[in-house]
Amino acid sequence: MAGVGLIALAAPVAASAATATVVVGGGDMKAGIMLTANYPAVTTIHQGDKVRFVFAGFHTVTFLGKGAKLPSLVTLLGPVPAANDAAGQPFWWAGRRGVGLDPRGLIPSGGTAVRRGRTVNTGFPHTPKPVTLSFPETGTFVFRCVQHPLMRGVIRVVPKEAAITPLNAQMGAGMARQRADIVAAKKKVARATAMLARKGATVDVGYGDRTFDAESMLPRTVTVGAGTTVTFRFPDAQETHTVTFGPDALIDGFVKAFEAAGPGVSAPPEVLYASDAPGAMPVVYTGTNHGNGFLNSGIAGAAPAPSPKTWRVTFTTPGSYTYVCIIHGRMMSGTIVVTA
Ligand SMILES: [Cu+2]
């Protein structure tokens, strides 16, 4: 047995290129927890090795060249056309600018070899397949995410003869860290939700810090008496959301249109902008606004969202009103129950 060990030791170090794995994001979809970190956060490889980036969530791996700015995921487009609501009244936002996806953030660029001072962007694939990049030069290479500006990861590339922690041990530590981050995120969300429930008449539309986004309404159900004003806050530093009331068919149509938007195609202006002109705050909701019960905060949260980070709505009519974030779909919905 000792002989086998000696043969293994005598084998040349890093005879062939190894491939490390980095999990980009992750989380607990059911709980609406999306991690905005890389696992492991720092991976050390030998010069000439490769890294396979496995996407768990909507992220990019973007290495920025000298002086390059992180590309934006969205960009301003030309003016949106006028439109009427279901009651035949014109919406206020005609002529405002549309917002679409920015091909500079979206489309892969820079090839698959990461070198000092050069930009390599995996882009934002619609079906996120793993991407393998090679590292022909030594150095410390920081990567970021176009969608989550606070998200960072590091690949340290050391000379072939340097001793490193085995790749599977690095990966194991990364996965343990990921599990711990999910547990910690759930605790933070539970704590914030309990605090908001005690406060009453306040909803946090999404929640998170540097390490995660909670794509949920905190709390999911709020019960208030008729005439109460509910404050919707958009505290998320990395994500944008909407609060959108209306009939199911209308909501589902907006969600579909939003998913279908590509480079140069604006998000539907009915979603992008608030349903009611800025300045009308609080907005009064009767359940029949705009002819069909439509009421929308507009996109709010991280820049360049067009709506403010606080939206106030007075509920006048008893009933149960479900609302959805059009960007994240039905998984991110909430209900306001208005009692007499
Ligand atoms: Cu959302």
Boltz pocket constraint, residues with backbone or C-beta under 6 A from the ligand:
constraints:
  - pocket:
      binder: B
      contacts: [[A, 206], [A, 215], [A, 240], [A, 241], [A, 242], [A, 325], [A, 326], [A, 327], [A, 328], [A, 329], [A, 332]]
      max_distance: 6.0
